[in-house]
Amino acid sequence: MTISRRSIIGAGAGLLALPVLARAETKAPVRSNTSAFIAQDWRDHFDSLGVATIVADTGSRALHFWSADGSDYRIYPTSVPMTDELTKRGYTEIVRKKVGPSWTPTPSQMQRYPDWKPIGPGPDNPLGTHAMYLSWPAYIIHGTHDTRKIGRRSSDGCIGLYNENIAELFALCPIGTRVRVI
């Protein structure tokens, strides 16, 4: 089975960025379950779009993006925090962006896993190819090399995307992009 992922661009809330699975023997596309994504409207969360706006929906495991003028709306499947205790909800913004990020375990991770060490950019890095740092310390919207994590509760607090999706979103989001995690 071959897997390809893409985002869908459009103004309608029903357009989604979903994995499309093609069966090797038939090459016929098979879509994953779309019912898990909950439609969002930026006006339910913000008074204006600002430079760009993101709503990260941890319940439906989807990240919604709107451009500054609202003409570009995209939805991406995500990984979300493993537990409600690890999930920070509320309003924040992107304060820094990095291609090829390095990863350093947080203090709480070091308590649980004292043998963990920092990891530089590359295929072993849990932050994938791109990272967008939020104003909350240690919370990041980032990629992942482990594609099994997308669509699951698998992080210690961050929002993870497929590497190709975070690269696309990274290019769309300027510093100051407003983010709401629900």
Secondary structure, 3 states (H helix, E strand, C coil): CEEEECCCECCCCCCCCCEEEECCCCCCEEECCCCCCCCCCHHHCCCCCCCEEEEEECCCCEEEEEECCCCCEEEEECEEECCHHHCCCEEEEEEEEEECCCECCCHHHHHHCCCCCCECCCCCCCCCCEEEEECCCCCEEEEECCHHHCCCEEECCCEEEEHHHHHHHHHHCCCCCEEEEC
